[in-house]
Structure formats: C-alpha cells, structure tokens
C-alpha cells in the first residue's frame, strides 16, 4: 500500500464518521530527440508519469494527440513502489521526485530521499542525477519558479520543507526553512498536504488536505522566500478554503481563467471544475463535474491547448475543452486515452507536463 492509499483509507473512515502525474519489458525504449514536435502543436507536449509497479517515471511525447497504446520515449528508474508527485521545471529541464512512504501502514521513515534529474528530457534509462537525503516524505511537492524553491510535504503533520536554489540542489542540500501550514479542516485530526499546486503568476499556493477542502495561500512564495533569507520557520495561515469536497487529491489550474480542477476520490471518483478558484471561500456546492473515473489521482493542465490530463489507475485521460467539459468521462467529445502495454500504475498519481522540450 502506498502512502496515498493508506491516508485515503483513514480519510474514508473520517468522512464516514462525519456522515460524511509502451514498450514491453523486453523491448528497448526509443532514443529521445532534443526537440520533439507534436502534431498540430505550437509547442512540445510531453507528460511524465510515475509508474509504481515498474518503479520508473515514464515520458510520453505528443501527448495532446496520443490515443491508445503509446510507446514511452523515456524511462527514468527511481526504484519507488509508491506514487509520489512528479515535479518538473521546463526552463531548467529539471525533474524532482520526492519518495513517498506508507506512513499509515508503517509509521515514520528515516529514508525518503528526493530524487532529481538535471537533464530529464535526455536522461533516458538513467537513475537520478542527485539524491537529496530526506526524512518522512509524504510524496507531495511543488516547485516555485518565481523564487527557485521546492516545497516538500512530510507525513507527520501540516509542514513543508523548503529547499532553496532548487534547480541546483546537491546530495549535501538540506531544507532552508520549515513552514507550518495553518489549514484547519474539521474532519482532519492532523491536516497534511495531500497535493499542492503553485501558481507562479499570482504567487499563490493551493493545498488539498485529503478530507474535505483545498486551502488557498496568497503571497506564499514571498513569505517562504523571506523565511529562507531570514532563517526562520514560520506558520503561514490559509487565506481562504474551498470546502465541501470529498477526498480532494490531484490539482490542476488554468491561470488564464482562474479555474481549478480537483480530483475527488472515495465515494465520488470524479473531477470537479471550480471557477473563480482564487477568490472562492467557504462551503458551497461545486459544478460541473466529470464523472465515471476509477480513482482519479494526478491531474495536469495544458494551457496552450486547453487540455486536462487525468491520471486514473489506467488509462491516462486526455480531455479537450476541459474548462467546459462535464458529464460521464466516456461521453466527453474528442476524448483521448493513453495506455501502455505495461500497466501504467496501480494507483495513478504523479504526473507533470513539459511544454518546452
């Protein structure tokens, strides 16, 4: 059981109490090219996904038009049977993978390193360039491109470890600050970040807590950077809450339209499309939704084409006109799917989009 599955079980229990991110194993992977161009694509559109059963991160090029069985162009071994976040910075071609630990099953761990590839788009079959020692990793992370900070969650509470100079980390790097998130969920004994999404245009952080809400933090990177510079470990309080969600997990965001996509699990297994997400506050209803998933985990939004990628247990769904989509997933007009002849994941989550390489 990976960490997310374990916490989801606890979340299910809590909600009930309340009433509530292919080639075969024997074939070779195609050699990557430096500058792929997808058809009808003004820029490349590669997705990277973590595959817990294969212990690798796989990359699929031309994802906006891929449909059906797809050969990965790249495979990055990470030897992790969990399914943490895949975090990618196209400007530096850096990919981070924070190892997750099944805390709900085994308790704290002293060995959950953050793995880092410094030339991800050309590192085919290579292990991580750098392993940064880390303790009690929960597998949720995001990159702040405004301040070059990497935020990584822990299993033991609502804390984030902040790594400065994230694109140049080394094996000797340690967190530059620890931030406690003041995010109160009435259903959570100890709220902890289930997933995080950083909006660099507005310096805003969205955090789902795995039970009933997404917390919204304004000016987050500025406060985190001040903590790094001042060598402090502050508590930062959420400005608003998007509530009435059910086990919110994967997050994706359209800055242009202020639309947040939230994958709900457990009893709902849908994707909620939330408009005016940056200002929404309180317990309101949410519509529209895209329904009929098995267990929607990681999500990624392509702003160039208006596509939403949803990493279900299998396959990965490619949803056009995502901001206005609704209804059963199988009935969405123009829907594509990406599958692999090796099951992509048992519990799809880690996914990242590269629109540069």
The 8 nearest C-alpha neighbors of each residue, nearest first, counted from 0:
[[1, 4, 5, 101, 2, 104, 81, 3],
 [0, 2, 81, 101, 4, 3, 5, 100],
 [101, 1, 3, 5, 100, 4, 102, 99],
 [4, 2, 6, 5, 1, 7, 101, 193],
 [5, 3, 7, 1, 2, 6, 0, 8],
 [6, 4, 103, 2, 8, 3, 7, 1],
 [5, 7, 9, 3, 8, 4, 103, 10],
 [8, 6, 10, 4, 9, 5, 3, 11],
 [9, 7, 11, 5, 6, 10, 4, 12],
 [8, 10, 6, 12, 7, 11, 13, 5],
 [11, 9, 7, 13, 12, 8, 210, 6],
 [12, 10, 8, 14, 9, 13, 7, 15],
 [11, 13, 9, 15, 10, 14, 16, 8],
 [14, 12, 10, 16, 15, 11, 9, 17],
 [13, 15, 19, 17, 11, 16, 12, 18],
 [16, 14, 18, 19, 12, 17, 13, 11],
 [15, 17, 13, 14, 18, 12, 19, 11],
 [16, 18, 19, 14, 15, 13, 186, 12],
 [19, 17, 15, 16, 14, 13, 12, 11],
 [18, 17, 14, 15, 16, 13, 245, 11],
 [350, 349, 297, 48, 348, 351, 310, 298],
 [22, 70, 339, 69, 340, 71, 23, 341],
 [21, 23, 70, 26, 340, 24, 28, 27],
 [22, 24, 25, 26, 340, 21, 341, 27],
 [23, 25, 26, 22, 341, 27, 340, 21],
 [24, 26, 23, 27, 22, 28, 341, 21],
 [27, 25, 23, 22, 24, 28, 21, 29],
 [26, 28, 29, 25, 22, 23, 24, 30],
 [27, 29, 72, 30, 22, 73, 26, 71],
 [30, 28, 72, 31, 27, 73, 71, 70],
 [29, 31, 28, 32, 72, 123, 73, 121],
 [32, 30, 72, 121, 29, 33, 73, 123],
 [31, 33, 34, 35, 30, 121, 120, 72],
 [34, 32, 35, 31, 356, 121, 120, 30],
 [35, 33, 356, 32, 36, 43, 355, 31],
 [36, 34, 43, 32, 33, 356, 37, 60],
 [35, 37, 43, 38, 34, 42, 40, 61],
 [38, 36, 61, 40, 43, 39, 35, 44],
 [37, 39, 40, 36, 61, 64, 63, 41],
 [40, 38, 37, 41, 64, 36, 63, 42],
 [39, 41, 38, 37, 42, 43, 36, 44],
 [42, 40, 39, 43, 303, 37, 36, 38],
 [41, 43, 40, 354, 44, 355, 36, 37],
 [44, 42, 354, 36, 355, 37, 356, 35],
 [45, 43, 354, 61, 62, 353, 60, 63],
 [44, 46, 60, 353, 59, 62, 352, 61],
 [45, 47, 352, 59, 351, 58, 353, 62],
 [46, 48, 58, 351, 57, 350, 56, 352],
 [49, 47, 350, 20, 56, 57, 349, 50],
 [48, 50, 56, 349, 55, 51, 82, 57],
 [51, 49, 344, 55, 53, 343, 52, 54],
 [50, 52, 80, 54, 81, 82, 53, 344],
 [51, 53, 50, 54, 344, 80, 345, 342],
 [54, 52, 55, 50, 51, 80, 344, 78],
 [55, 53, 78, 79, 51, 80, 52, 77],
 [56, 54, 76, 77, 75, 53, 50, 49],
 [55, 57, 49, 75, 48, 74, 50, 76],
 [58, 56, 74, 48, 47, 73, 71, 55],
 [57, 59, 47, 73, 71, 46, 72, 74],
 [60, 58, 71, 46, 45, 72, 62, 47],
 [61, 59, 45, 62, 44, 58, 72, 46],
 [60, 62, 37, 44, 63, 64, 45, 65],
 [61, 63, 65, 60, 64, 44, 45, 59],
 [64, 62, 61, 65, 44, 317, 306, 37],
 [63, 65, 62, 61, 66, 38, 335, 37],
 [66, 64, 62, 63, 61, 337, 67, 69],
 [65, 67, 336, 335, 337, 64, 68, 69],
 [66, 68, 337, 336, 338, 69, 65, 335],
 [67, 69, 338, 339, 337, 21, 66, 340],
 [70, 68, 21, 339, 338, 67, 337, 71],
 [21, 69, 71, 22, 72, 339, 68, 59],
 [72, 70, 59, 21, 58, 73, 57, 69],
 [73, 71, 29, 58, 31, 59, 28, 70],
 [72, 74, 123, 58, 71, 57, 75, 28],
 [73, 75, 57, 124, 123, 56, 55, 76],
 [74, 76, 56, 124, 55, 125, 126, 123],
 [77, 75, 55, 126, 78, 54, 56, 74],
 [76, 78, 55, 79, 54, 126, 75, 127],
 [79, 77, 54, 76, 55, 80, 53, 51],
 [80, 78, 54, 81, 77, 51, 98, 55],
 [79, 81, 51, 54, 52, 78, 82, 1],
 [82, 80, 1, 51, 79, 99, 83, 2],
 [83, 81, 51, 348, 349, 49, 80, 99],
 [82, 84, 138, 349, 99, 98, 139, 81],
 [85, 83, 349, 139, 138, 86, 140, 96],
 [84, 86, 349, 96, 350, 351, 20, 95],
 [87, 85, 95, 94, 351, 141, 84, 96],
 [88, 86, 94, 93, 351, 89, 95, 85],
 [87, 89, 93, 90, 92, 91, 94, 86],
 [90, 88, 92, 91, 353, 355, 87, 93],
 [91, 89, 88, 92, 355, 93, 144, 87],
 [90, 92, 93, 89, 88, 166, 117, 118],
 [93, 91, 89, 118, 88, 90, 119, 117],
 [94, 92, 117, 91, 88, 116, 87, 119],
 [93, 95, 87, 116, 115, 86, 119, 88],
 [96, 94, 115, 86, 114, 85, 87, 97],
 [95, 97, 114, 85, 113, 84, 98, 115],
 [98, 96, 113, 138, 114, 83, 99, 112],
 [97, 99, 111, 138, 112, 113, 83, 96],
 [100, 98, 138, 137, 136, 83, 81, 2],
 [99, 101, 2, 102, 137, 136, 1, 98],
 [2, 102, 100, 1, 103, 104, 105, 5],
 [103, 101, 106, 105, 104, 100, 107, 2],
 [102, 104, 5, 101, 105, 6, 106, 2],
 [103, 105, 102, 101, 106, 5, 0, 2],
 [104, 106, 102, 103, 101, 107, 108, 100],
 [105, 107, 102, 103, 104, 108, 101, 100],
 [108, 106, 135, 102, 105, 109, 154, 155],
 [109, 107, 135, 110, 134, 106, 100, 111],
 [108, 110, 134, 135, 111, 107, 133, 136],
 [109, 111, 134, 108, 112, 133, 135, 132],
 [110, 112, 98, 133, 136, 134, 135, 99],
 [113, 111, 132, 133, 131, 98, 110, 130],
 [114, 112, 97, 131, 130, 96, 98, 133],
 [113, 115, 130, 96, 95, 127, 97, 129],
 [114, 116, 95, 129, 127, 94, 128, 130],
 [115, 117, 128, 127, 94, 119, 93, 118],
 [116, 118, 93, 119, 128, 92, 115, 94],
 [119, 117, 92, 116, 120, 121, 93, 122],
 [118, 120, 122, 116, 121, 92, 117, 93],
 [119, 121, 118, 122, 92, 356, 33, 123],
 [122, 120, 119, 123, 118, 31, 33, 32],
 [123, 121, 119, 125, 118, 120, 124, 75],
 [122, 124, 73, 125, 74, 121, 75, 31],
 [125, 123, 75, 74, 122, 76, 126, 73],
 [126, 124, 123, 122, 75, 127, 76, 74],
 [125, 127, 76, 75, 77, 128, 124, 116],
 [128, 126, 116, 115, 129, 114, 125, 130],
 [129, 127, 116, 115, 117, 126, 130, 114],
 [128, 130, 115, 127, 170, 114, 169, 131],
 [131, 129, 114, 170, 113, 112, 115, 132],
 [130, 132, 170, 113, 112, 172, 133, 129],
 [133, 131, 112, 130, 113, 170, 111, 134],
 [134, 132, 112, 111, 110, 131, 113, 136],
 [133, 135, 109, 110, 111, 136, 108, 132],
 [136, 134, 108, 153, 107, 154, 109, 111],
 [137, 135, 153, 111, 99, 138, 134, 154],
 [138, 136, 99, 153, 154, 152, 139, 100],
 [137, 139, 99, 83, 97, 98, 136, 84],
 [140, 138, 194, 84, 152, 137, 151, 83],
 [139, 141, 151, 150, 84, 152, 195, 138],
 [140, 142, 150, 149, 86, 195, 196, 197],
 [141, 143, 149, 148, 144, 150, 86, 197],
 [142, 144, 148, 145, 147, 146, 149, 197],
 [143, 145, 147, 146, 142, 199, 148, 88],
 [146, 144, 143, 147, 199, 220, 202, 148],
 [145, 147, 148, 144, 143, 224, 220, 221],
 [148, 146, 144, 164, 165, 143, 145, 163],
 [147, 149, 163, 143, 165, 146, 162, 142],
 [150, 148, 142, 162, 165, 161, 141, 143],
 [149, 151, 161, 140, 141, 160, 159, 142],
 [152, 150, 140, 160, 159, 139, 149, 161],
 [153, 151, 159, 139, 137, 158, 140, 136],
 [154, 152, 136, 137, 135, 155, 158, 156],
 [155, 153, 137, 135, 156, 136, 102, 152],
 [154, 156, 153, 135, 157, 107, 191, 158],
 [157, 155, 191, 158, 154, 189, 153, 190],
 [158, 156, 191, 180, 190, 179, 192, 159],
 [159, 157, 179, 178, 156, 180, 152, 153],
 [160, 158, 152, 178, 151, 177, 150, 161],
 [159, 161, 177, 151, 174, 150, 176, 152],
 [160, 162, 150, 176, 174, 175, 149, 177],
 [161, 163, 174, 149, 175, 148, 165, 160],
 [162, 164, 148, 165, 175, 147, 161, 149],
 [165, 163, 147, 166, 167, 148, 168, 162],
 [164, 166, 163, 148, 168, 147, 167, 149],
 [167, 165, 164, 168, 93, 147, 91, 117],
 [168, 166, 165, 164, 169, 117, 163, 93],
 [169, 167, 165, 172, 166, 164, 170, 131],
 [170, 168, 171, 172, 129, 131, 167, 130],
 [169, 171, 131, 130, 172, 129, 132, 168],
 [170, 172, 169, 173, 131, 132, 168, 130],
 [173, 171, 169, 170, 168, 131, 174, 132],
 [172, 174, 175, 171, 162, 132, 131, 133],
 [175, 173, 162, 161, 176, 160, 172, 177],
 [174, 176, 162, 227, 161, 163, 173, 230],
 [177, 175, 161, 232, 174, 227, 160, 231],
 [178, 176, 160, 232, 159, 161, 179, 158],
 [177, 179, 159, 233, 232, 158, 234, 180],
 [180, 178, 158, 234, 157, 235, 181, 233],
 [179, 181, 235, 157, 182, 234, 158, 236],
 [180, 182, 236, 235, 237, 179, 183, 234],
 [183, 181, 180, 237, 214, 236, 184, 190],
 [184, 182, 181, 185, 190, 187, 237, 214],
 [183, 185, 187, 186, 182, 190, 211, 212],
 [186, 184, 187, 183, 188, 211, 190, 210],
 [185, 187, 184, 13, 188, 210, 14, 17],
 [188, 186, 190, 189, 184, 185, 210, 13],
 [187, 189, 190, 186, 185, 184, 13, 183],
 [190, 188, 187, 156, 191, 157, 155, 184],
 [191, 189, 187, 157, 208, 188, 156, 184],
 [190, 192, 157, 156, 208, 193, 189, 154],
 [193, 191, 208, 194, 207, 206, 157, 152],
 [192, 194, 208, 209, 207, 248, 191, 139],
 [193, 195, 207, 139, 192, 206, 248, 249],
 [196, 194, 206, 205, 141, 140, 207, 139],
 [195, 197, 205, 204, 141, 250, 206, 198],
 [196, 198, 204, 203, 199, 143, 205, 141],
 [197, 199, 203, 200, 202, 201, 204, 196],
 [200, 198, 202, 201, 145, 197, 144, 143],
 [201, 199, 198, 202, 254, 203, 145, 197],
 [200, 202, 203, 199, 198, 218, 217, 254],
 [203, 201, 199, 218, 198, 220, 200, 219],
 [202, 204, 217, 198, 201, 219, 218, 216],
 [205, 203, 197, 216, 196, 215, 219, 198],
 [204, 206, 215, 196, 195, 214, 197, 213],
 [207, 205, 195, 214, 213, 194, 192, 208],
 [208, 206, 213, 194, 193, 209, 247, 192],
 [207, 209, 192, 193, 191, 210, 190, 212],
 [210, 208, 246, 247, 193, 207, 248, 211],
 [209, 211, 246, 10, 208, 245, 212, 247],
 [212, 210, 244, 245, 243, 246, 242, 209],
 [213, 211, 242, 241, 244, 207, 208, 214],
 [212, 214, 207, 241, 206, 240, 208, 205],
 [213, 215, 240, 206, 205, 237, 239, 207],
 [214, 216, 205, 239, 237, 238, 204, 240],
 [217, 215, 237, 204, 238, 203, 219, 205],
 [216, 218, 203, 219, 238, 202, 215, 204],
 [219, 217, 202, 221, 203, 220, 222, 216],
 [218, 220, 222, 217, 221, 203, 216, 202],
 [221, 219, 223, 222, 218, 202, 224, 146],
 [220, 222, 224, 219, 223, 218, 225, 202],
 [223, 221, 225, 219, 220, 224, 226, 218],
 [222, 224, 220, 226, 225, 221, 219, 227],
 [223, 225, 227, 221, 226, 222, 220, 228],
 [224, 226, 222, 228, 227, 223, 229, 221],
 [225, 227, 231, 223, 229, 224, 228, 230],
 [228, 226, 224, 230, 225, 229, 175, 176],
 [229, 227, 225, 226, 230, 224, 231, 175],
 [228, 230, 226, 231, 227, 225, 224, 232],
 [231, 229, 227, 226, 228, 176, 232, 175],
 [232, 230, 226, 229, 233, 176, 227, 177],
 [231, 233, 177, 176, 178, 226, 230, 234],
 [234, 232, 178, 231, 235, 179, 226, 177],
 [233, 235, 179, 178, 180, 181, 236, 232],
 [236, 234, 180, 181, 233, 179, 237, 178],
 [237, 235, 181, 180, 238, 182, 234, 216],
 [236, 238, 216, 215, 239, 182, 214, 181],
 [237, 239, 216, 215, 236, 217, 240, 214],
 [240, 238, 215, 280, 237, 214, 241, 216],
 [241, 239, 214, 280, 281, 213, 242, 215],
 [240, 242, 213, 280, 212, 281, 279, 214],
 [241, 243, 212, 282, 244, 281, 240, 211],
 [244, 242, 282, 211, 212, 283, 284, 245],
 [245, 243, 211, 212, 242, 247, 246, 263],
 [246, 244, 211, 247, 263, 210, 264, 243],
 [245, 247, 210, 209, 264, 263, 211, 248],
 [248, 246, 263, 209, 245, 262, 207, 244],
 [247, 249, 262, 194, 296, 209, 263, 193],
 [248, 250, 297, 262, 296, 298, 261, 194],
 [251, 249, 261, 260, 298, 196, 248, 262],
 [252, 250, 260, 299, 298, 300, 259, 261],
 [251, 253, 259, 258, 260, 254, 300, 250],
 [252, 254, 258, 255, 257, 256, 302, 259],
 [253, 255, 257, 256, 252, 258, 198, 200],
 [256, 254, 253, 257, 258, 302, 252, 200],
 [255, 257, 258, 254, 253, 274, 275, 322],
 [258, 256, 254, 275, 253, 276, 255, 274],
 [259, 257, 274, 253, 256, 273, 252, 276],
 [258, 260, 252, 273, 276, 251, 272, 261],
 [259, 261, 272, 251, 250, 271, 252, 273],
 [262, 260, 250, 271, 270, 249, 247, 263],
 [261, 263, 270, 249, 248, 295, 247, 269],
 [264, 262, 247, 268, 269, 246, 245, 270],
 [263, 265, 268, 246, 267, 294, 266, 295],
 [264, 266, 267, 268, 246, 11, 263, 245],
 [265, 267, 268, 264, 245, 263, 11, 246],
 [266, 268, 269, 264, 265, 263, 245, 290],
 [269, 267, 264, 263, 292, 294, 265, 295],
 [268, 270, 290, 263, 267, 289, 292, 262],
 [271, 269, 262, 289, 261, 288, 263, 260],
 [270, 272, 288, 261, 260, 273, 287, 262],
 [273, 271, 260, 287, 288, 259, 286, 270],
 [274, 272, 259, 258, 276, 271, 260, 285],
 [273, 275, 258, 276, 257, 259, 272, 256],
 [276, 274, 257, 277, 278, 279, 258, 273],
 [275, 277, 274, 279, 278, 257, 258, 259],
 [276, 278, 275, 279, 257, 215, 258, 203],
 [279, 277, 276, 275, 280, 239, 215, 257],
 [280, 278, 276, 277, 275, 241, 281, 239],
 [281, 279, 240, 239, 241, 278, 282, 242],
 [280, 282, 242, 240, 241, 283, 279, 239],
 [283, 281, 242, 243, 241, 284, 280, 240],
 [284, 282, 281, 243, 285, 242, 241, 280],
 [285, 283, 243, 286, 282, 242, 244, 281],
 [284, 286, 287, 283, 273, 271, 272, 288],
 [287, 285, 288, 272, 271, 284, 273, 325],
 [286, 288, 272, 325, 271, 285, 289, 273],
 [287, 289, 271, 325, 286, 270, 272, 290],
 [288, 290, 325, 326, 270, 269, 327, 328],
 [291, 289, 269, 327, 328, 326, 292, 288],
 [290, 292, 327, 328, 269, 268, 293, 289],
 [293, 291, 268, 294, 269, 290, 295, 311],
 [292, 294, 268, 295, 311, 312, 291, 313],
 [293, 295, 268, 311, 292, 264, 312, 296],
 [296, 294, 311, 262, 292, 310, 268, 293],
 [295, 297, 348, 249, 347, 310, 311, 248],
 [296, 298, 348, 249, 20, 310, 349, 350],
 [297, 299, 309, 249, 308, 251, 250, 20],
 [298, 300, 251, 308, 307, 351, 352, 301],
 [299, 301, 307, 251, 306, 302, 308, 252],
 [300, 302, 306, 303, 305, 304, 307, 299],
 [303, 301, 305, 304, 300, 253, 306, 255],
 [304, 302, 301, 305, 41, 306, 42, 354],
 [303, 305, 306, 302, 301, 319, 63, 320],
 [306, 304, 302, 320, 301, 303, 321, 319],
 [307, 305, 319, 301, 304, 318, 321, 300],
 [306, 308, 300, 318, 321, 317, 299, 301],
 [309, 307, 317, 299, 298, 316, 300, 318],
 [310, 308, 298, 316, 315, 311, 297, 307],
 [311, 309, 315, 297, 347, 296, 20, 348],
 [310, 312, 295, 313, 347, 294, 315, 314],
 [313, 311, 347, 346, 345, 344, 294, 314],
 [314, 312, 311, 315, 343, 344, 338, 342],
 [313, 315, 338, 337, 311, 316, 336, 312],
 [316, 314, 310, 337, 336, 309, 311, 313],
 [315, 317, 336, 309, 308, 335, 314, 318],
 [318, 316, 308, 335, 336, 307, 334, 306],
 [317, 319, 307, 334, 306, 321, 316, 308],
 [320, 318, 306, 321, 305, 333, 334, 317],
 [321, 319, 305, 322, 323, 324, 306, 318],
 [320, 322, 324, 319, 323, 307, 306, 318],
 [321, 323, 320, 324, 272, 258, 305, 253],
 [322, 324, 321, 320, 325, 287, 272, 319],
 [325, 323, 321, 322, 320, 289, 331, 326],
 [326, 324, 289, 288, 287, 323, 327, 331],
 [325, 327, 289, 290, 328, 288, 330, 331],
 [326, 328, 290, 330, 329, 291, 289, 331],
 [329, 327, 330, 331, 290, 291, 289, 326],
 [328, 330, 327, 331, 334, 291, 332, 326],
 [329, 331, 328, 327, 332, 326, 334, 333],
 [332, 330, 328, 334, 329, 333, 327, 324],
 [333, 331, 334, 330, 319, 318, 329, 324],
 [334, 332, 319, 331, 335, 318, 317, 330],
 [333, 335, 318, 332, 331, 317, 319, 336],
 [336, 334, 317, 66, 316, 333, 318, 337],
 [335, 337, 316, 66, 67, 315, 317, 314],
 [338, 336, 315, 67, 66, 314, 68, 69],
 [339, 337, 68, 314, 67, 69, 336, 315],
 [338, 340, 21, 341, 68, 69, 343, 342],
 [341, 339, 21, 342, 23, 22, 338, 68],
 [340, 342, 339, 343, 23, 21, 22, 24],
 [343, 341, 344, 339, 340, 313, 345, 52],
 [344, 342, 50, 339, 341, 313, 338, 345],
 [345, 343, 50, 347, 346, 342, 51, 312],
 [344, 346, 312, 347, 52, 51, 343, 342],
 [345, 347, 312, 344, 348, 82, 311, 296],
 [348, 346, 312, 311, 344, 310, 296, 345],
 [347, 349, 297, 296, 20, 82, 310, 350],
 [20, 348, 350, 84, 85, 49, 83, 48],
 [20, 351, 349, 48, 85, 47, 297, 348],
 [352, 350, 47, 20, 46, 85, 86, 87],
 [351, 353, 46, 45, 354, 47, 299, 44],
 [354, 352, 45, 355, 44, 89, 46, 356],
 [353, 355, 44, 43, 42, 356, 352, 45],
 [354, 356, 43, 353, 89, 42, 44, 90],
 [355, 34, 43, 354, 35, 353, 120, 33]]
